Amino acid sequence: MLEELRVENLLLLERTELRLARGLNVLTGETGAGKTVLAQALELLLGGRVRTAIVRPGAKEAYVEAVFSLPARERRALRATEAVAEILDRLPAETEELVLARRVWPDGRTRAYLCGRCATVAELREVGNQLLGFYGQHEHRKLTISRAQLELLDAHCGPGQAALRDRLAAAHAQTRALERRLCQLQELAGARERELDLLTFELDEIEAAAPSEEEEGELLAQRNRLRSCERLQAAAAAGAQAISPDAGAGALEMLSAPLRELQAAAEVDRSLEPLCERLLGLVYEAQDLGGELRAYALAQEGDPDGLEEIEERLERFARLKRKHGGSIEGVLAHAQRCRRRLGELDRADVSLRETEVQHEETRGELVRLAAELSAGRRAAAPELAAAVASRLEQLALKEARFAVEVSPRAEGIGERGADTVDFCLSANPGVGAGPLREIASGGELSRVMLALMTAADHSEGASPRQLLVFDEIDSGIGGHTARAVGQHLRALARRRQVLCITHLPQIAAVADRHFRIDKRTVDETTVAAVAQLSGDAVVAELVRMLGASEKDSSASEHARALLRAA
């Protein structure tokens, strides 16, 4: 139930607060006083678009807030919708109030809130649509939209229909997803051979070369040695000649000569023996070093063929690196990607067959659910038509004939099934029934809408929304019809909270709580204010709505009679 509605700086309303009662609440006022401003405030809470110049001139921002009480039963009903349940999970657990708010700035920016926390406008709309149903001044025109008619028929079918529709929507989404997957796989199959050839060629090229960072390092070292063969040979030969030249005394001879003298001296002084041993070691080392240098020099023969082979292999590595990442590591990573992709392509045919089977099964389930949904609609259509027709008779459309036609959807099965629903009306005898969108007047549409709402309210599948808002749907009617509309609104309010913005005294008289909006000028600025009426103030307002002077005693008595009759 909507406990409080606060509005600040919205069009003419500077600041107002409504505390609504259970049952039927009405809002009245002179034409142009700003009654529809409250309707626009509620539209904002339902995620509606921000209209231009909606912030009161001179104000920094507009603010709308609604506080809903949330007993355990209503919390459970809200959580029955998956999207709403996800939103509520982010709010404090077991909250007993749900606060919807929206802030609007003059430049059109807005911010939405749920229980004081920032939310998206879509989340506000999702939650708001579960809490209240808004029927604006032209909302009855929605009855001419097949989708809205389908919703009302499904509500009349009962709670099982809603569950069935959820299953169908899930099957429809899964079928569409599988269809998209099939298209992808079929496109893949078309390009598969060409991609297979390219991947196989690239992988074969890499595997044939079998590159590695270790081998590349070794090849580079070998290439450098072969390119410097003559320089290396000359360096080694020069070292060997310095130690043991072909002619003349070298380092070996120069070490050997003092060795003999030192050995003779060591026979005299034994303390020289260690030094003698060290010098002997140098002689041996010089002999070994000279031999190894000479052998190295002899081994450094040129190998043009070996150098060419190394150059060719390094160039093969270079080509692969240019094509696949600039390094041996990049080449090996590309090879791994090729292997994975080849595996995917090899599995593509299997995936295609599996997806085709899944699509066929899901499509079959979708067709079965759509047929079951259609059967329920066709069974409920005459029941809903009879319920609406009986109420139209009470709303001064005694001769009206109402029918609900269910026909196949031209586009096939959609997320709501395979049906199109049309509400058809014949308001006068001898006139054939036709779709509401083609033949019904504004007043007739208003009464059909109220009849549908009261009929739906008595069905097991009625919407869980506890607040219904009607903005001047009584336009175009009066007299006994207006009184009948008032009685239907009051009947509707026995099970739900109803807020009706009206200009008819017959409707205002049956209200459980009456609010009046007045417009006045303060400091050359027009502002509107809302006040709750009671007692004589209610009578005075009914007199005004009857078009009489407040001093007119007969009008006052008429107003009191309306209240007594309620």
Secondary structure, 3 states (H helix, E strand, C coil): CEEEEEEEEECCEEEEEEECCCCEEEEECCCCCCHHHHHHHHHHHCCCCCCCCCECCCCCCEEEEEEEECCHHHHHHHHCCHHHHHHHCCCCCCCCEEEEEEEECCCCCEEEEECCEEECHHHHHHHHHHHEEEECCCHHHHHHCHHHHHHHHHHHHCHHHHHHHHHHHHHHHHHHHHHHHHHHHHHHHHHHHHHHHHHHHHHHHHHHHCCCHHHHHHHHHHHHHHHCHHHHHHHHHHHHHHHCCCCCCCHHHHHHHHHHHHHHHHHHCHHHHHHHHHHHHHHHHHHHHHHHHHHHHHHCCCCHHHHHHHHHHHHHHHHHHHHCCCCHHHHHHHHHHHHHHHHHHHHHHHHHHHHHHHHHHHHHHHHHHHHHHHHHHHHHHHHHHHHHHHHHHHCCCCCCEEEEEEEECCCCCECCECEEEEEEEECCCCCCCEEHHHHCCHHHHHHHHHHHHHHHHCCCCCCCCCEEEEECCCCCCCHHHHHHHHHHHHHHHCCCEEEEECCCHHHHCCCCEEEEEEEEEECCEEEEEEEEECCHHHHHHHHHHCCCCCCCHHHHHHHHHHHHHC
